[in-house]
Amino acid sequence: MLSESTERIDRREKFLSYQRIPSLREYLLIAQDQRRLEIFRRSQDWQREVHTQGSLHLECLEEDLSLDAVYMDLDRLM
């Protein structure tokens, strides 16, 4: 999950480093303070996709990830 203190590092340094891993297919960022998933896919030339509702298909796992499941307790915590 992204926090204010690590978001810049996760978006830049880590992301650039992870892109060099040949087997990495997807890079997922999960916001901790709002319903927002960002995924970057090698197959899409690392273009960003933003999801704020519904579900997200993770090609690397061949599974769908429901935002409701990810953020089940967000409203209670805020």
Secondary structure as the mmCIF struct_conf table of DSSP 4:
data_model
#
loop_
_struct_conf.conf_type_id
_struct_conf.id
_struct_conf.beg_label_comp_id
_struct_conf.beg_label_asym_id
_struct_conf.beg_label_seq_id
_struct_conf.end_label_comp_id
_struct_conf.end_label_asym_id
_struct_conf.end_label_seq_id
STRN STRN1 LEU A 2 LEU A 2
TURN_TY1_P TURN_TY1_P1 GLU A 4 THR A 6
HELX_RH_AL_P HELX_RH_AL_P1 GLU A 7 ILE A 9
HELX_RH_PI_P HELX_RH_PI_P1 ASP A 10 LYS A 14
HELX_RH_AL_P HELX_RH_AL_P2 PHE A 15 TYR A 18
TURN_TY1_P TURN_TY1_P2 GLN A 19 ARG A 20
TURN_TY1_P TURN_TY1_P3 PRO A 22 SER A 23
STRN STRN2 GLU A 26 ILE A 30
STRN STRN3 ALA A 31 ALA A 31
BEND BEND1 GLN A 32 ARG A 35
STRN STRN4 LEU A 37 ARG A 41
HELX_RH_3T_P HELX_RH_3T_P1 ARG A 42 GLN A 44
TURN_TY1_P TURN_TY1_P4 ASP A 45 TRP A 46
STRN STRN5 ARG A 48 HIS A 51
BEND BEND2 GLN A 53 GLY A 54
STRN STRN6 SER A 55 LEU A 58
TURN_TY1_P TURN_TY1_P5 GLU A 59 GLU A 62
STRN STRN7 GLU A 63 SER A 66
HELX_RH_AL_P HELX_RH_AL_P3 LEU A 67 VAL A 70
TURN_TY1_P TURN_TY1_P6 TYR A 71 ASP A 73
HELX_RH_AL_P HELX_RH_AL_P4 LEU A 74 LEU A 77
#
